[in-house]
Amino acid sequence: MELLVKVINQINDQVGKTVSLLTILLVVIIIADVFLRYFFSITSPASFELEWHLFAAIFLLSAGWTLQKDRHVRVDLFYQKFSPKGKAIVNTVGSALLLIPFCYVGFVESISFVEASFAVRETSPDPGGLPARFIIKSAIPVGFFLLGLQGVSVFFSNILMLYRGGEKSC
């Protein structure tokens, strides 16, 4: 179990760090877009679409990394007051009953959506938009898969923690 947790964490860590570099590209594109729009009145549907494609890729592909680093949004009304053992129980049950099944459904249901997009070589409906919308749509199942993998890692690492009496190992 410990080896599986480490491998999953390494995968999401590497993907997350790589994808985080896209934020630099996104900022540069937004700055260029704003500069061109306000100083030269030049706009492009392709630049707008590229911005949201990059944002979608960042969001989808780094969700597992965010979970690994415990930086996701959580309503901490009760959780923050729990002991490490209580938090491990909540994380184990939440991963098993909510996160992993949700990611499985999201992954399975998005496959046909992406296949249909690839089959017709979907492009932007906007004149001057990006030509390959099917590429960004393929990030949807990949994102669910990576998040689900990290959910498995969270589940097993918390099981290990409970088994060892509250001692965190991974």
C-alpha positions in Angstrom: 0.0 0.0 0.0 2.8 2.4 0.9 4.5 1.9 -2.5 1.2 2.6 -4.3 0.7 5.8 -2.3 4.2 6.9 -3.1 3.9 6.2 -6.9 0.5 8.0 -7.1 1.9 11.0 -5.2 4.9 11.1 -7.5 2.7 11.0 -10.6 0.4 13.8 -9.4 3.4 15.8 -8.1 5.1 15.7 -11.5 1.9 16.4 -13.4 1.0 19.3 -11.1 4.4 20.9 -11.2 4.5 20.6 -15.0 0.9 21.9 -15.5 1.6 24.8 -13.0 4.0 26.2 -15.6 1.0 26.8 -17.8 0.0 29.6 -15.4 3.0 31.6 -16.6 1.9 31.2 -20.2 -1.6 32.1 -19.3 -0.6 35.3 -17.6 1.6 36.3 -20.5 -1.3 35.7 -23.0 -3.7 37.6 -20.8 -1.3 40.6 -20.5 -0.7 40.6 -24.3 -4.4 40.3 -25.0 -5.3 43.2 -22.7 -2.5 45.3 -24.1 -3.5 44.7 -27.7 -7.1 45.3 -26.9 -6.8 48.5 -25.1 -3.9 50.1 -26.9 -4.5 48.9 -30.5 -8.1 47.7 -30.5 -7.0 44.3 -31.6 -9.0 41.3 -30.4 -9.1 37.7 -31.3 -11.6 34.9 -30.5 -8.6 32.5 -30.6 -6.8 34.4 -27.8 -9.9 34.3 -25.6 -10.4 30.6 -26.2 -6.7 29.9 -25.6 -7.1 31.6 -22.2 -10.0 29.5 -21.1 -8.4 26.3 -22.6 -5.3 26.9 -20.6 -7.3 27.7 -17.4 -9.3 24.5 -17.9 -6.1 22.5 -18.4 -4.6 24.0 -15.3 -7.7 23.4 -13.2 -8.4 19.8 -14.5 -4.9 18.4 -14.6 -3.7 19.9 -11.3 -6.8 18.9 -9.1 -5.1 15.7 -8.0 -1.9 17.6 -7.0 -4.1 20.2 -5.1 -5.7 17.3 -3.2 -2.3 15.8 -2.5 -1.0 19.1 -1.0 -4.3 19.5 0.9 -4.9 22.8 -0.8 -8.4 22.1 -2.0 -11.5 24.0 -0.7 -12.9 22.5 2.5 -15.6 23.7 4.8 -13.7 23.4 8.1 -16.5 24.0 10.6 -15.9 20.7 12.4 -12.9 19.2 10.6 -10.3 21.7 12.0 -11.1 20.7 15.5 -10.8 16.9 14.9 -7.8 15.0 16.1 -5.4 13.5 13.5 -7.2 10.2 13.9 -10.6 11.9 13.5 -9.4 13.7 10.3 -8.0 10.4 9.0 -11.4 8.7 9.5 -13.2 11.6 7.7 -10.7 11.5 4.9 -10.9 7.7 4.5 -14.7 7.7 4.5 -15.0 10.8 2.3 -12.5 9.3 -0.2 -14.2 5.9 -0.3 -17.8 7.1 -0.4 -17.6 10.4 -2.2 -14.4 11.3 -4.0 -13.5 8.0 -5.7 -17.0 7.2 -6.9 -17.5 10.8 -8.1 -14.2 10.6 -10.1 -15.1 7.2 -11.5 -18.5 8.5 -12.8 -16.9 11.7 -14.1 -14.2 9.7 -15.9 -16.6 7.1 -17.4 -19.2 9.6 -18.5 -16.6 12.0 -20.1 -15.1 9.3 -22.3 -18.1 9.3 -24.7 -18.1 13.1 -24.7 -14.5 13.2 -25.7 -14.8 10.4 -28.3 -17.7 12.2 -30.0 -15.6 15.4 -30.1 -12.6 13.5 -31.6 -14.9 11.7 -34.1 -16.0 15.0 -35.6 -12.7 16.8 -35.1 -14.7 19.4 -33.2 -13.5 23.0 -33.6 -14.7 26.3 -32.2 -18.1 27.4 -33.4 -16.8 31.0 -33.4 -15.2 32.5 -36.5 -11.5 32.8 -35.8 -11.6 30.4 -32.9 -9.2 27.6 -32.1 -9.3 24.7 -34.5 -9.0 21.7 -32.2 -11.5 21.8 -29.3 -11.3 18.0 -29.0 -7.8 18.3 -27.5 -8.9 20.4 -24.5 -11.9 18.1 -24.0 -9.6 15.2 -23.5 -8.3 16.8 -20.4 -11.6 16.1 -18.7 -11.2 12.3 -18.3 -7.5 12.7 -17.6 -8.3 15.2 -14.8 -10.9 12.9 -13.3 -8.5 10.0 -13.5 -5.6 11.9 -11.8 -8.0 13.2 -9.1 -9.4 9.7 -8.6 -5.9 8.3 -8.3 -5.0 10.8 -5.7 -8.3 9.9 -3.9 -7.0 6.3 -3.8 -3.7 7.6 -2.4 -5.5 9.6 0.3 -7.6 6.6 1.2 -4.6 4.3 1.6 -2.4 6.8 3.3 -5.1 7.4 5.9 -5.7 3.7 6.3 -2.0 3.3 7.0 -2.1 6.2 9.4 -5.0 4.7 11.3 -3.3 1.3 11.3 -0.1 2.8 12.8 -2.1 4.7 15.5 -2.0 8.2 14.1 1.6 8.2 12.7 1.7 9.7 9.3 4.0 7.8 6.9 3.5 9.0 3.3 
